[in-house]
Amino acid sequence: MVRQPLGPEDHARGARLGEALRLARGDRSMVEVAARAGVSVETLRKIEHGRVPTPAFFTVVALANVLDVPLDRLGQLYALESAGEPRLTA
């Protein structure tokens, strides 16, 4: 199976996800969050900066759990058409 190349909309969604996770992390250190989620600091950094536009599902789940962000909130970012600032509030 050949994976289709990612388009601009895929990269935009990845950037929104990364920004949302960065905002949810707040003042917690990358080292703390990455360790609690079981991912490397470099992986978290790449996701937060949009350099990994399609992170593995279980990586996103682990980060969402550590950051106490419901997955459905992160899923809403997938549907956004414009790259506005992610809002993770109720």
Summary of the structure (lengths in Angstrom):
residues: 90
radius of gyration: 12.6
end to end distance: 39.9
largest distance: 41.4
contacts: 219
relative contact order: 0.20
helix: 60%
strand: 0%
